[in-house]
Amino acid sequence: MLRELIPLLQAGDVLLADALLATWWIIADVTARGADVLMLQHGCRVTDFSVGETLGVRDHLVEWPRPKRPAWMSCADYES
């Protein structure tokens, strides 16, 4: 359902979402539209505060490498 709503987001909007939606693809799609994303880190991810930038208590900025192209995504969308 979220994938259907993402095209409605505009620059300056903020997507507040559950940690289960914290995927590279959702975050990339939302930020490409000029919107921001706020969500907790998914429990499977390990927090390594020795890398990235600490912004505050339990608030950390990191860069995620782009994962392999999923089967559902076209090559053109992946390259963009």
Rosetta blueprint (number, residue, H / E / L):
1 M L
2 L H
3 R H
4 E H
5 L H
6 I H
7 P H
8 L H
9 L L
10 Q L
11 A L
12 G L
13 D L
14 V E
15 L E
16 L E
17 A E
18 D L
19 A H
20 L H
21 L H
22 A L
23 T L
24 W H
25 W H
26 I H
27 I H
28 A H
29 D H
30 V H
31 T H
32 A H
33 R L
34 G L
35 A L
36 D E
37 V E
38 L E
39 M E
40 L L
41 Q L
42 H L
43 G L
44 C L
45 R L
46 V L
47 T L
48 D L
49 F L
50 S L
51 V L
52 G L
53 E E
54 T E
55 L E
56 G E
57 V L
58 R L
59 D E
60 H E
61 L E
62 V L
63 E L
64 W L
65 P L
66 R L
67 P L
68 K L
69 R L
70 P L
71 A L
72 W L
73 M L
74 S L
75 C H
76 A H
77 D H
78 Y H
79 E H
80 S L
